[in-house]
Amino acid sequence: MAEESREALLKKVYYENCPGCKVEQRKELQRGLPIKMLVAVWLVVLSAALPISSLFPFLYFMIRDLHIAKREEDIGYYAGYVGASFMIGRVLTSIFWGVVADRYGRKPVIIIGIAAVVIFNTLFGLSVNFWMAISTRFLLGCLNGLLGPIKAYASEAFREEHQALGMSTVSVAWGIGLIIGPALGGFLAQPADKYPNIFSQNSIFGRFPYFLPCLCISLFAFGVCIASFWLPETLHKHNGNTRLQDDSYEALETASYGSFANEGKQKTEEQIPKENLFKNWPLMSSIIVYCVYSLHDMAYTEIFSLWAVSPRKLGGLSFSTENVGEILAISGFGLFVFQITLYPFVERLLGPVMIARIGGIITIPLLKLPIYSNVIGVLPLPDVKYCICAEECLIFFLYNQITIVTGMFILQNKAVDQRQRGAANGISMTAMSLFKAIGPAAGGALFSWAQTRLDAAILPGSQMIFFILNVVEAIAVLMTFKPFLTLRHE
């Protein structure tokens, strides 16, 4: 009898009306993979990720059609500004949305973020001038602050043995969104020119040639937004206050050692001072590494699309938006299979830090693609050869980058307690967004500059851009070693 009482006391105490406690109870009873929750998280992240890079395949042509660039070589500059405006908006509001998620819950922030995609991504497709394009992207970035909270949500909604898979789901959905988005942009932009039998030049899709991909993404986001109302909230709310669950092991101790100990043990989370996150070096070091990788990733994403569609006389491949869409679609499918099937096993075997190091080292030689493309560019090869070459390098590059990002996600969420996880992810999103804002702007400027030095003796044309990207990647790899990157409790 005494043993049964002890076991009962050792069980965790759950509050009846606390949504976080209900999730914890469900996790305790759950057996097998939480497929429904994985799909829900995947759809939410995908809807937020799709609009971020869907514009890259057609951005070159959009800037040209908006008649803002005076020279063809200047298109990259303006493309960089449009690409950076989303991230600048997210820089300004990520911490705010993280605090809101910690105070009011993850779910409201998720719903608001997806609703912003529905509204402002649609308006971006209807842009009639350069400033409207920048404004709608900026506002989308300001209101789409769900990536930090959804990472916290994924770390809380799954049992510990499935957390790597949950975080992998976030990163793979994000990565696939950054691939399928450009694929949609590539296939669906300028539909009146590509599919004249379906879309008339006098229709809305003829007058707004970049509206169709934005509309499709917004319709998908609208469906996800409605479905998100049925997501369970994971934040603990006890008597109107946000707290972590109590462990009844403390109650067992206080029963043995008296009421004086009981008073000391039953401190609420509000009475325990919160840790200064900026002094949490395991958190801050993982965020810094994550930011450097993000800078590299975003710069490469924009540069690859601009380089692929730019004319060969300027060092590009003269791809159409359809060519880019095909490459990115196939790459995205391969990435999805890899991340779902192999990543959880590799993460358990090697750990997130070792994965980041290996992925970064493998990525460096893949960025030699422009050198090889310039060599084969003088040969009379059909476009499919260029597509295959670009596709293979892009697939392996994305495998490694998404693997690295997943590892950093895991480290960041393990570095803090739940009550500060939303704020920690808000800081992470703010810093990452700043670096990702720099990525397209700097990448676009470098791209335009490189097109003016095609005859340089050292690293001519786009080779200089990819050399700089290699340097950034090498720095990021070095930062994954001690004493810079440290883990919690080390």
N, C-alpha and C positions, 0 to 999 in steps of 0.2 A: 504493500500500500504506500509506504514511504517512497519507494522507488518510482511508483507511478506519479506521485505528487511532484517528485523532483523532475521527472521528464516533462510533466505539464508546465512546470515553471520555466524549464529551459526552452520551451517553445516561444516563438516571438509573439508579442502582443500586437493586435491589429485594431485600429479604430474603425468603428462601424461605418461612418459617413466619409471616410478618407479615401479619395480615389486612388492615391498611391498605395495604400494598404490593400485595396482590392486587387491591384495589379500584382503586388507581392504575393497575395494568396493564390492568385491564378498561376503565378510562376512556381510556387511550391507544389501545386497539384499537377502541373504540366509534365507530360512525358513525350519524348520525341521532339522533332523539329517544329518550331512555331511558324508554320508555313504562312498562315493568314497574316500574322504580324509582320513577317518578312516582306510579304507582298505589299502590305499597306505602307511600310516605310519606304520601300522601293519606289512605289508610285508617287509618294509625296516628294521625295528627293528628285525624281525624274522630272516632275512637273516644274520644279524650281530651277533645274539645271538646263532644260531645253532652250529657254530663250537667251541664255548667257552667250552662247557661241553660235546660235543658229544663223546669225547675220554674217559670219565670216566668209562663207563662199561667195555671197553676193555683195559684200560690203564694198569691194573694189568698184563694182559696176554701179552700186547705189551712189557712192560719192561722185563718180563720173557723171551720172544722170542728174545729180543735184547741182552740178555746175559750180561747185565751190572751189575746186582746184584749177589753177591757171595753167599748170603743166601736168602732163601725164606722170612725171616723176614725183609730183607733190601729192598724189592721191594717198600714198602711204601715211603721210603726216595726218591728214584729216581722218583717215580710217582709224588711226591710233587714238585720236581724240574721242571718236564715237565708242570705240571698244573700251576705253578707260572710264567713260562717264558712268557706266553701271557700277563699277567698283568704287569710284569716288563716292557715290551715293551710299554704298554699303559701309564704307569707312565711317561715315558720319553717324550711322544709326545702329551698328552692330552691337555695341555695348548696351545701348538703350533696350534693344529687343532682348538681349540676354538677361538684363535686370527684370524686364517685364515677364519673361518666361520663369524666372525664379520666384517672382512674387505672385503672379496670377495663373501660371501654368504654361506648359509647353503647347497645349492644344490651341489656345487663342492666337498665339503667334504664328503657328503653322497655318491656320485658316486665313489670317490676314495676309500672310506672305503669298499664298496661292492666289487669293483674290487680286492682289496687285499684279500678278502675272496676267490674269485674264484681262484686266483693264489696260495696263500700260504697254503690254506687248502688242495688243491689238492696235493701239494708237501709233506705236512705232511703225507698224506696217503701212499706216496711212500718212506717213510723214511727207510733207510737200517741200520742206527745205531742211538745210543742215541743222539749224538751231532747234527745230521741232524734233529731229531725230535725237539730238543730244539731250534735250529736256526730258523726253519720254524715257530714255534709257536711264537717266539720272534718277528720276522719280521711281522707276522700277527698282533700282538698287536701294533707294532709301527705304522702301516699304517691304522689300523681299528679304526679311531678316530671319528666315527660318532655318538656315543651315546650321547655325550654332545650336539652337534648341533641338533640332531633330537629331543631332549627334548625341546630345544629352538624353534625349528620348530613347534612342537606340541602345544606349548603355544601361538604361533603367528598365526597359521593357522585356529584356531577355535574361534568362538564367545565366550564371557566370560561365558555364561551359559553352554557351551559345553567343557570348558577347562578341567574340572575334568575328563570328559570322554576321552578327547584327551590324557591327561597325564596317565590315566588308561590304554589306549590302548598301550602306550609305555611300561609301566611296565608289562602289561599282555602278550604282545608279547615277551618281554624280558624273562619273567618267563616261558612262554610256550616254547620258544627257548631253555631255559636251561633244559626243560623236554623232548621235542621232540628230541632234539639233542642226549641226552643219549639213548633215545628209539631207534633212528636210529642206533646209535653205537651198541646197544645191539642186535638188530635183524639182522643187516647186516654185522657185523664183522665176520671174519673167514667163509665166505660163502662156500668155498670149503669143509669145514668140516660139515657144517650144511645142505647144499643143494647140495650134490655131483651130483645129476642128472642134475643140471643146470650149476654149476661151476666146471670146471676141476681143479685138483691140478696143472696141467701144464699151466693153464691160468694165466693172470696177477693177477687175484683175488686169485689164489692159491699161487703165489709167493709173493704177497703183501696182506696178509689176512686182513689188516685194511684199504685198499684203497677204497672199495665199499661205506661205509658210507660217507667218505670224498668226493668222487666223486659225490654222490647224492646231498649233501649239496652245493657243488660248482656249479652244474648245476642249482639248484634252485636260487642261488645267481646271476648267470649269467643272468637269465631271469629278475630278479628284477633290476639288474644293467641297463639293456637295458631300462626297463620301467621307471626308475628314471629320464631319460632325459626329460620326459614329466611332471615332478613335477614342480609346480609353486614355484618361489623363494619368500621368505617372507621378506628378508632384504630390508629395504628402501634405495634407492640410488637416491639422488637428485643432478643433475648436476655433476655427478661423485663422489659426496661425500655421505657418509652414514649418514642419519639423520632420526629422528623420524618425523612422520607427524605433521604438525602444526594444531592447532585448531583455527578456525576463530573467536572464542569468543575473542581471543586476538586482532584480527583485528577490531572487534566491539568496544572494549575499546579504541584502539588507534584512531579510527575515532572520538570518543567523546572527548578525552583528548589532541589531538594535535600531531604534528609531533615529538616533543621531546620525548614523551612517545613511539611513534612508533619506534624510533631508539632503545630504550631500550628493547622493546618487541620482536623485530625481530632478536634476537640472534640465531645463528645457533647452532646445537648440538656440533659442533667442538669448539665453543667459550665458551661453558659451561664446566668447568673442570669436568673430570670424577671422580667419587667417588673411593676411595681406597677400593677395594673389601676386602682386608685383615682386614680392620677396620670395615667392615659391619658385626656386630655381628649376626643379624638375619640370614644372609647367612652362616657365618662360623659355627655357632652353629648347623644349620640344616645339614651342610656338615659333621661335626664331628659325629653327631648321625647317619647319613647315612653310614659313614665309618665303625662305630662299627657294625652296623647291617650287612653291606656287608662282613666284616671279618667273622662274624658268619655264614652267608649264604653260602659263598664260602667254608669255612672249612667243614661245614656240608655236602654240595653237594659232595665233594670229599670223605669225610670219609664214607658217607653212601654207595657209590658205592664200595669202597675198602672193607668195612666191609661186604657187602652183598655177594661179590664174593670170599672172602677169606675162606679157609677151616674151618670147625667147630672145628678142633683140635686147631686152633689158635683163637677161639672165634668168628668166622664169621658164615655165614649162608650157605656157599657152593652153592650159586646161580650160575646159568649159566648167560652168557650175555643176553640170551633170557628172563630169569626170571626178570632181572633188567629192560630190555627194556619194558616188559609187565607192570611192576609196574609204571614206569615213564610215559608210554603212557596214561594209565588210569588216573593217577594223573594229567597229563597235560590237558586232556579233561575236567576233573572236575574243574580245575583251570580256564580254559577259560570261562566256563559257569558262574562261580561265579563272575569273574572280570567284565564281560560284563553286567551281569544282576543286580547284587546286589551292586557292589562297588560304582557307582555314587550316588545311593540313600543313602547309609550309610555315604558317605563322606559329602553329604549335611546336613545330620541329625546330625552327631557327629563332623565333622571337621577332618582334617588330623592328628592333634596331638593326639586327643583322640583315633583315630583308631590305631595309632602306639602304644600307651600305652596298649590298650586292646589286640592287636595282640601279643605284646611281652610277656605279662603276660600269655596268653593262650599257647604260644609256649613252655614255660619252662617245664610244666609237660609232654609234648609230647616227650621230649628228654629222658624220662625214658624207651624208647623202648628196649634198650639193656638189661636192667635188666629183663624185662618180657621175652625177647627172650631167655635169658640164662636159665630161669626157664622152659620154654616149650621145650627148646632144648633137654632135657633128655627124652622127651616123643616121642613115635614112631608116630609122626604126619607126614603126607605127606607134600611135599614142598608147596602145595597150601595154607596151613594154615599159614606158615611163610610169604608167599606172601601177604595174606590178612592182616596180622598183620602189616607188614612193610608198605603196601600200605595205610592203613587208617591213620597211624601216619604221613606218608609223605604228604598225601593230606592236612591234617589240618595244618601241619607245613608250607607248601608252601602257603596256603591261607593267613596265618598270615604274612609271610615274604614279599610276594608280595604286600599285603595291606600296610604294613609299608613303603616299598620302594616307592610306589605311593604317599603316604602322604609326604614323604621327597622331592620327585620331585616337588610337588606343592609348598611347602614352599620355596624351593630354587629359583624357577622361579618368585615367587611373591616378593622376597627380593631385586630384582634388576630391573633396567629399560632395555628396549629392546637393547639399544646400548651396554650394557655390559653383556647381557645374554649369549652370546656365550663364552666369557671369563670366566664368573662365572661357567658355566657348564664345561668348560675346567678345572678349578681348582677343581671342584667337581669330575670330572672323574680322574684327576691325584691322588687326595687323595684317592678316592675309589679304584682305581687300585692298589695303593700301599698296601692298607689293603687287597685287594683281592689277591695280590701276596703273602702276608704273610700267608693268609688263607690256601691255598693248601700246601705250604712248611711246615708250622707249623703243619698242620693237618696230612700230610704224616709222618712227624717225630714222632708226638705223636702216630700215629697209629702203626708204627713199634715198638716204645718203649713199647706200651701197650701189644703187642703180646709177649713180653719177660717177662711179669709179670702176667701171667695167674693165678698163685697160690698165689697172694698177699692177705693179710688178709683184707685190706681196698681197696675197689673199684678195684677189679681185672680186668685185661684185658681191654676190650673196655669200661667198665663202667667209668673208669677214664676219657677217652676222652669226653664222653657225659656229665660228671659232669663239666668239664672245659668249655664246650660249654654252659652249663646252667649258669655258672658264668658270661660269656661274655654277654649273653642275659640279665641277670639281671642288669648288669651295663648299657647296652643300654637303658633299660626301665627307670632307674633312671635318665638318661640324658635327657629324654623327658620332665622333669618337670622344672619349673622356680626355680632358676634364670638362669639355664644353657641354656635352649632352649627358645628363645624369638622370637616373630613375628615382622614383619616390622610395624612401626608406633605405636608400643605399648609403 
